[in-house]
Amino acid sequence: MGDDTDAGVVLDMLSEMLHKLTTAGTCDDVPVRRLGAALAAEAAVTLALSPATPAAVCAAYPDLESASALSARLLTWLDDGDLPHVHHRTDPHLGHVAIISIQGDDVDLESRGHARVLAFARPDAFGPPERQLLERACRPIAALWPHAARATRAALVASNHTTGNGPRMTERELEVLRLLAEGLLATSIASRLSLSPRTVHKHLGNIYRKLGVHDRLVAVSLARLHGMLGDELPPLTGS
């Protein structure tokens, strides 16, 4: 991986993020997907941090289930204190982990106290080329994510203005959603609610249809933004 390759990866990442921003979409998935593939990571995740709510998974690569162990480990590291901008750790189960920490007060006053933390895990160590790529990607991500948060929130406000207070869910669908947000799979949700897995999948199908999505991570993020989970991320101050 050389300078030209690094530049291409970062440029492609920025282009996709900006495109999603111009269409009022969320772009939290772009860095973990683009960098995860470039770094040959087995798992990658982005966590959103804010002063008043629990850490929330914004995006995962290649999927939420694959990144669940990384998410859990990252939360324990966050409990140990602030993380530097880019650093590396080793874990007996995850292997080598590269972490990018974007603090809100590094960007603008509106986002003070809010942050994003990205982590990439793979069995072998990250060499100098991979470390250089992470350093190069750090600043563009820091510059764009507050704008992405505001664009997502603006799209939500527009949607609520048109459709009311978001999709109407049954009580059982809300129960399934809340357990989905805890990271439980369909079989575990079925056990917790004393339902058959088939019934849970039916509820999940209804939830996805009402939210207009096909992915559990996006469904949970939208549900949180709509205030369905009781732990939704607050708006950026002044937005």
N, C-alpha and C positions, 0 to 999 in steps of 0.2 A: 504494500500500500504506500504510494508515493504522494508527493505534493499535489500532482494533477488529480489523482484519485480522490484525495481529501477534498479538494476544491469542488469536484464534481458532486460528491456526496452532499456536502453542505449546501451547494447551490440548488441541487434537486430538492433537498429538504425545505429550504427557504421558499422555493417556487411553489411547492405544494401547500405549505403553510399559508402563504400569501393568497393563493387561489382560494383556499377554504375560507379565509377571512373575508375576502371580497364577496363570497356567497353566504356570509353570516353563518358559516359552519364552525364546528369545533375542530381544532387542529392539534389537540393534545396527543392524538395517536401517531402523528407524523414523525416526530423525533424518535420515539421508541421503535417504530417500524423501520424507518430508514437507517438509523444508526444500529439498531439490533441486527439487521441483515448485513450491514457493512462490517460489523464487528464479529460476525459469526456467533452471536450470542444465542444460547439455548433458551434464555428467558430474559425479558425486559419489562419494566413497569414504570409508570409515572404516578406519583402520589401528589395530591393537592393538600396543602397544609394551610390552616387558617386559625386565628386565635380562639374562636368560639365553638368550633365543631371538630369531631374526630377526623383523622386523616382519611382521605377518600381516594380510592383507585380511579384515576382518570383514563388510563389506557394500559394495555398489556400486549406483549408480543411473545410468542405467536398467538396466544389466547390467554384468557384470565386463569384458566385451570393450570396451564403450564407455569404461569408466573406467581401462583398463590404462595409457594414456599418462599420465593424471593420477597414478596410483599410482606409476609409475616416477619422475616428476618430483618428487613429494612426498618420496620416499625420499632423493633427492639433497639436497633442502632440509633434511631432518632431519639429514643428515650434516654440514651446516654449523653445527649447534648448536641449542640450545633455541629453540622457537618461542613467542612471546607468546600469551596466551589467544585473542584474535581479531585477525587481521591480514590484509592484502591484498597480493597480488603480481600482477605481470603476466608473461606468458610468450609468446614469439613464436609458439608452436604452440598453446597452450591458451587464450590470451586472458587474461581476468581471473580470478584465483583467490582465493577467500575461504577462510580456514583457521581452524578452531577447535581449540585444543590444550587437552586436559584432562589435567592431571598428577595422578597418583594421590595424592600427598601433599597435594593441595588438599582431599581429601575425608575420608580417615581413614587411620590408621596401617596398617591391614591391607593397603591397596592401594599402599603406598609403593613407588615404583619402577616401577609399572605406569601406563600411560597410554592414551588414545585420541586420535587426531588425525583430524578430519573436514575434507575439502576439497571445495569446490564451484567448478566452472569454467564460464564462459560467455563469449561473444565481447565483450559490452559491459560497461562498468564497473558495479560495484555502487554504487547511489546511497545517499543518507542513509537512506531507508526500509528498504532491504535490509540495510544495516549495523546499523540499530537492531534488526531482527529477529534477526540473528545474535547480537548482544549479549544480547538477552532470552532466547534459547534456550540460551545457554552454561551458565548456572548449573543449570537443571533437568537437562541432560544430565550435567553433572559430578556431581550428587547421585545420579543413578539408575544410572549404568553399573556401579559396583562391585557393587550389588545384582543387576544383571543377570548379571554374571560368576558370582556365587555361585549364583544360581538355575540357570544353565545347567550349572554343575558338579554341583549336587545332582541334576539330572535325569539327567546322565550316570552318576553313581554308582548311582542307582536302576535305570537301564537295564542297567548292567553286572551289578548284583546279580541281575537276573532272567535275563539272557541269557548270562552269562559275561563274557568279555573283549571283547565287541563282535562285530560281524559277522565271519564268517570269509571272507577273501579268498584267491584263488589268487595265486601269485607274479606272474603276468602282470597280474592286476587291481591288485596293489599297485604294480607298475611304472607302469601307466597312471595310477593315483592320484597318485603322486609327481610325474609330469610335469604332470598337471593342476594340482597345487599350485604348480608353477613358472610357471603362466599359459599353458601351451601349448594350442593348439587341437587338435582331433582330427586334422587333416591333418598338423600338425607332430609330434604324438605318433606317428602312423603312420610318418612318415619316420624318426624317431629309433629306433623299435623294429623297423623293416623289416617293417611290417605294412600291410595294406590299410586305408584309411579305414573301410570297412565292418566289418572285424574290430574296429577300435578302438571304433566306435560300439556294437558288440555288447558289448564289455567294459564300456563306460560304462553301458549299459543294465543290466547285471548289478550294477555298483557301486551305481547309484542305487537299484535294487530292494532290495539287501541293506541299504543305509543307510536306506531308506524316505523318499527325497527325490526331487525332480525338478529340482534346480538345482545346477549345478556348484560355485557358491560355498558353498552349504550343505553339499554333499558333502565338500568339502575341509575345511571347518571341523569337521564331525563326525569326519572321519578323523583330523584333528590332535588333537582331544579324546580320541579312542580310542587315541592313541599309534601310529597306523599309519604315520605319516610320519617319525617320528624327530625331529621338531622341534616337538612339541606345546607349547602354551602351558602354563606351570606354574600350579598353583593359587595363588590369593591367599594370602599368608602368614597362617596362623591360621585359614583357612577349612576 
